[in-house]
Amino acid sequence: MITGGHVTPAIAVIDELRLRYPTKNLVFVGRKHALEGEAVLSEEYRMITNLGIRFLPITAGRLKREGGLSQLAALCKVPIGFIQACVLVFREKPTLVVSFGGYVALPIAIAAYLFGVPIVTHEQTTRPGLANRLIARIASAICVSFPETAKRFWGGKKVIVTGLPMRREIIKPPSTSPIVLPKDAPVLLVVGGSTGSVSINNIVFRALPTLLDTYTVIHQVGRISEPELDHVIGKLPQTLRPRYIAKAYLSAGEYSWAIHHSRMVIGRSGANTVTEVALSGALAIFIPLPWAARNEQFFNAKYLEAAGSIVITQETVTSTSLVDAVYRIETSWEKRKAMAMQFAQTVPKDGARRLVEVIEQTIVFAR
């Protein structure tokens, strides 16, 4: 049973498990909808079901920073999520639970512990969130992406540095672009995580006329901002429209080709994005999500500043400051690119294999 809020490393592990154990049964527990109270399906639901894996939805409560009625409503979901988790674990009888952290994974991990099911948890970020710090206390093994993260957990020998599990498509991009692109401009890739980032999208929308003068912009806007695209494109000069390729979601092949061939990347700094940028030797302008747990995205982004990337805070970013950051990278691109390519050689590419080996050892030990 696989669960958690970070779906791309989960898929990398699913691929590795299927390669080694093609007859084993896998199930995934997660959010069916992208946002609470919305009808938009989550990308994790789309991606997991497209793999032919049973998706088990769960209602899980979490702590919210805004407080008030919203916080009260979220807290009311905690016992509901726990009851659902107990039912799912009892019904499915998993051999092992593999957690990728987040509030969705916490009730499943607790239910697994109560039913005597071993747990392996993976922390993607440099600063573990509350859910994974709690899960770590009951996990049989704790895996982390970064060596510096290991000291932030209790458990001594249980903490293993595996690196971040990466999808094969990211490690080996397509040889040719799966997207039809104009050939007269370098590529600038804009991403905001699997659901997109409405605030980054709005800033990029305002900066598009300036950016498209120089770049072809590939923009993953997410499902929520997708309805705005006709209006945004309609405001662009006819001559610039062919340079703007916007999609709700990029396929693994599209994203992999774009990140490996982009002049630079603009986006949030979740652990997956940061590691993918690092592995591909790309340069990025990171705008960390300010309300991420323990400011984890800021620390993730700072990790790559020494490799030529730039960090802008959400509080200070505007369309003007974003264009200025693009110009700063462009004017020193060769020097920054050399730093990024050198750093890429240090990024582990076999995180999925290492994590599956921990899973195998945990199952053998549990027996």
N, C-alpha and C positions, 0 to 999 in steps of 0.2 A: 504494500500500500504506500503510494507516494503522495505527498501533500506539501502545501506551502505556497507562499505568495510569489516565488520567483520561478517562472515556468521554463525559461530557456535553459538554465542548467539542469532542471529536471528532465527536459527532453533529451539533453545530451546523455544523461545517465540512462534514460529509457532506451535510447539507441544502443548503448553499450550493453545493457542487460539483454536486449533482444538478440544482439549479435552472439552473445555467449550462451544464452538460454532461450532459444526460440520457442520452446514449448511452455515456458512458465507463464502464469497468469498475472497480469499487472492491472491495478486499478489506481485511479487518481481522485483525490478528494480536494475540492477547491471551490472558488466562487463561480457561479454560473453567469452572473451579471457584472459588468464593468464597475458600476457605481451603485451604491445602495439606493433603492427606490427608482432605479432606471431600468428600462426594458432592454437596453443595449447589452448584447451578449459579450462576455469577457473574452479577451484573446486567448486566455488559457483554456477556456471551454472550446473555442474554435480549433485551436491547435491540437489539443489532446484528442478530441473526437475525430479530427481528421486523420489521426494516427491509428484509429480503430481501437482505442483504449476506452474502457468504460469510465465515464466521468460521474462521480458521485457528488452532487452539490451539498453544501452545508451552509447553515446560517450561523455566523460567528460574530460575537460582539467584540469591540475593541475600545481602548481609551482614546478619546478625542480631545484635541487641545482647545476647541472652541467652547466646551462646557455647555451648560444650559440644558434645554430639552433634548438637543441632539445627542449630548453625552448620556443623558438618562435613557433615551431610546436604545442607544448602542449597548449600554450596560444590561438592559433587559434581555438582550439577545444572548448574553453569556450563558445562562443556564440552558437556553434552548439549544445552543451550539454544543454544549457538553452532553446533553441527552442524545442529540443526533449522533455525536461522535461515538458514544457508548454503543448505540444501536448498530452503527456501521462496523465498528471493530468486532462486536459480538457476531454479527451476521456474516461478515466476510472472512473472519478468522485468519488474518494475515500472518505469514511467517515472520515478517519484519515490516516495520514502518520506517520509511525514509522521509525525513522532514527537510524542507528548504526554508524554514522559518516563517515568521509572520503570524498575525493573529488567527488565521485560518488553521495553521498547523498546531497551535497550542492545545485546543481541546482534543484533537486526535491523538497527540502525543500523551496527554494525561490518561485518556481512555486506554491506550495501548499499554501504558505502564500498569494500570489497574488490572488489566487482563493478562499481564505477564508476557506481553509481546515486546521483544527487544526493539530499540529505537536507534537509528543513526541519524544525526542531524548535521546539516552543512550550513555554515555561515559564509555568505558571499562578501559582506562588507568589511571594512577595516574596523568599524565600531559596531559590535553586535547590539541588536535591539532587545527590548524587554522580553519578547516572546522566546527568542532563542536562548537568552540567558536563563530563563526558567526551564526550557526544554533540556538545556545542557545538564541540569541537575539530575535528570532522570534518564538521560541517554546512555546507551552502552558505549557509543563512540561519538566524538565531536570532531568534525572535519572543518577546516578553515581554508580560505583562499590565500590569505596573506600571513607570513610568519609573525608579523607584529600583533596579529589578532589572537594568537594562541595564548598569550599571557593574560588576556582579558576574560578567560574562562577558568572555572574551577574544574578539577578533574585530573590534573597531572598527566599521566600517560594516555588518558583517553583522548587528548587533543592531538590531531594529526593534520599536518599541512599537506593538503592534496592539490592546492590550486583550484581555480574555478573550472567546473566542467563546461567544456565548450562544444557547441554543435560542430559536426564535421564540416558543414558548409561554410562556417566562419573561418575555420583553419585553412581549408582549401577552396577558395572562391572559384566560380565558373571562369573558364578561360576567355569567354566573350560576354559582353554585357547582355543580360536578359531583358534590359529596357532599351527601347529605341531612343537614342540621344542625339542631339545636334553635335557636330564635330568641331564647332568653332569656339568652344569655351570649356575651361576646366570645370570639374564637378564640385559642388558644395552640397553636403548631405546634412539634412536637418531631421533630428529624431527627438522624441520626448518620452521614450519608454513605450511599452506595448500598447498603452491606451492613448498615447499622444499627450501633449501638454498644451492646454488651451492658452495659458499665459504666454508661453514661448511662441505658439502659433500666431497669436495676435501681434507680437512684436515683429516676427518675421514677415507677416503679411504687410506691415507698414514699411518694412525695409526692402521689400521685393524689387521695386523699380530701380533702386540703387544696386542691389546685389546682382540683378539679372543683366545689368550693363556689362558685367565682367564674367559671371559664372552661369553655368547650368545648375539649377537648384533642384535636387531630388528631396522631396519633403514628405515624411510620414506624419500625417496630421492626426491619425486616430479616428475612431468612429464618431466621436462627439463633434469634432470640428468639420467632419466631411460635408455636411449640408451647406457650409459656408463657401465651399470651393468655387461654385459657379459664379458667385458674386465677386469673390476675390480675383478670379481669372478675368472676369468681364471688365474689371477696372484697369487691367494691364494694357499697355500699348500692343497692338497686333504684332509688331515686330519682336516683342519680348516673350510672347506666350509660348512659343515652341521650346524656350529654355526653362520653363517651369513644369516639372513633372511631380504632381502631387497625388498621393494615394492614402487611403485610410490606413493601410497596413502593407508593408513590403514583405514579400516572401523571403525565406532564408537565403535563397540564391541571389535575389535582387539586393537585399541588404548587404550580403557578404561582398558582392562585386563592388557596390557603392562605397563601402567603408575602406576597401583595399585600394580603390582607385580615386578617391576623393582628394581634392586639394586640401580640404579641411572639413571637420564635422562640427555641427552646432547641436547642443542638446543637454539634457539632464545628465547627472553623473551617478546613476545607479551602478552597482558593482558590475553588472553585465556590460553596460555600455563602456565603462572605464576600461575593463579588461579587454573587450573587443577592440577598442581604440589602441590600447597598448600593444596587443598581439599583432595587429595589422600594421603597426608603425605609422599610424595616422596622427595628424595634428588636430586638436579640438579646442573649441571654445565651450567650456562647461558652465552651465547656469544651475547650480545645485538647488534641489528642492529644499526650501528653508525649513519646512516642518517635518522633514524626515526624522526618524527616531535618532536621538542623540547627535543630530546634525551630521549623520553618516555620509550624506552625499557630498558635503563640503570637504570632509577629510578624504573621501575617495578621489575627488577632483584634484586636491592638493598633491596627491600621490603622483600625478602626471605633470605637474608644473615644471619639475626638473627635466622633463622629457620634451619640453617645447610648447606644451599646451597652455591655455590661458583660462583663468577662473574669473567669472563675473557674478556677483551676488544678485539674487532676485530683487533686492531692494534698490539696486543701482542700475539695473539693465534697462535700456531703452532702445528704440530702433537706431538712434544715433550712436550710443555707446557700443552696440553690437557691430555696426558697420566699422566703427573705429577699431574694435578688436580684430575684425577680419583684416583690416589694413595693416595692423601691427604684425600679424602673422605673415601676411603677404610680403611685407618689406624685408623680413628676415627669414623667409621661407626655407632657403637652402640650409642655413645653420640649424634652424629648428627641426627640419626634417631629418638631418643627420643625427641629432640627439634622439629623436623618436625611433628611428630605425635601430640605433644602438640599444635603446631600452627594450625594444621588441625581442631582442635575442635572449633576454632574461626571463621572459614570461612563459611559465609552464604551459604546454599544449596538451598534456595528457591527464588533465584533472578528472575527466570522466572515468578513465581506466583506473586511476588511483582510488577514486571513491568507490567504484564497484569492487575493487579488491578489499576495501574495508568492509563493505556489505557482506562479501563472501566470508571473511574472517569472523564477523559478528554472528552470522548464522551458524557456522561450525561451532563456535564457542557456546552459543545458546543451546545447542543440541547436547 
